[in-house]
Amino acid sequence: MSAEVAVRAAVLDALRADGALMAAVNGVYDGEPGRAAAPYGHVGECLGADWGGKEVEGRELRLTIGLAVAEEGPGRLGGMIARVDPAIQAAGARDGWRIVSARLLRSRVARGGTGAMSGWRAVVDYRIRAVRE
């Protein structure tokens, strides 16, 4: 299995295993959900590049975590964003790939669109390095 798919699944499992995050959302989805009711989270885009050494097969991944709330203000997103890092740090090995480091690259909070897409959204980008076990 590719590192992109394995690490994505490991992060998704870790986010879903975080009780505090799951208490704050209706669900955490693999990809942007088409019909989910906010609040929710999702694992978004995953970009991979070669990373490793002479004796180590590795991949460096850029992984996006998205969060959405339907409130008029972004306040609730703060607690949800705070749960992402501990969950990613706790992600275990999956399908022959083990995460060796996860580092926050950037995060952003912005007002959503109009109608059903109104509310606030956060996007949290991580650099994750993984090695084949």
N, C-alpha and C positions, 0 to 999 in steps of 0.2 A: 504494500500500500504506500502511496506517496506521503511524504511528510506533511504536505499541506492538508490532506484529508485526515490523517491521523491526529495531528496537533489540533486541528479545528474541532474534531470530535472530543478530544481530551478536554479542551477548554469549555466546550458546551456542557459536558458532563460536570465539570468543576463548578461552573456558574449555576447549574441546576441543583447541585448539592449544597449550595450556600443557603441555609435556611433564612437568614436575614434578607437576602436579596429576593428569594422566592416569596417571602411575606410581603414584599413591596411591589411585586409585579403580578400580572395575570399569567405570564409565561415567559420563557426564554426560548427563542426559536433559532433554527438553523437557516439563516438568511432572513431578509426583510419579509415579515409576514404580510400577506395580502389583505387579510380580513381580521386581524387581531384588534382587540379593544385595548387602548392604553389604560394603565401603564404596562409596558412590556419591554423586554430586551431582546437583542438578537446578535448572533455572530455574523458579521458581514464579510467584506472582501478579505481575501487572504492571498498575498503575493509572496512568491518564494524565489530564493536565489541560492546558489551553491555556497556552502560554508563548511569548513572542516579542516583537516590536516592530513598529514602523510598516512596515518593509520586510522583516521576517523572520518566516517562519512557523515556529513552534517548539512543542514539547511538553515538558512536565515529567513524567517518569515515576518511579514508585516501583516498584522491581523487587526481588524477593526471590530469593536464592540459598540453597538448602538443601543440607546435607551430612549424611551418616549413616555411622556406624561401628557395628560389632557388638561391640566390646570392652567390657570391664567398666569401663574408665575413659575419660575424655574426651581424654586426652593426644594421641592421633593427630589429633584435630580441629584442634589448633593449627596444625600445618603445612599442613593443607588450607585453613583460613581464610586463612592468610597468602598463599596463591596466588590468591585471588579478586580482590583489588584490582589487582595488576599485570595480570591478564588483562582485567579490565573497562577499565582505562586503555588497554590496547592494542587494544580493539575498534575495528574500522574502520567505514567507511560501508557502508550496506546499503540497497538498494532506494530510493534517493533521500533517505535520512536519515543525518545525520552527528552523532555524539555530540560535544558541545562541552564538557561537564563531567560528571563522575561523582563523587559524594561519599557516603562511608559515613554512614548515618544511625544505625544501631544494629546490634548483633549479640547473639545470645544462644545459650547452650549449655544443654541440658537432657537429662536421662535420658529415653529412649524408653519405650514401653509394655512389655508382657510378651510372651513367646513369640517369634514371628518378628519382631516389631517392637521387641524389646529392644535395648539398646545406647544410644548417645548420638547426639544430633542437634544441629546448629548451624543457625541461620537468620541470614543476613546481608542487611540491607536497604540499598538504595542509592537516592539521588535522582539521576536521570540527566536531563540536559537535552540535547535534540537539535533540530537545525534541518533544514529541507528544503533540499536542495542544488539 
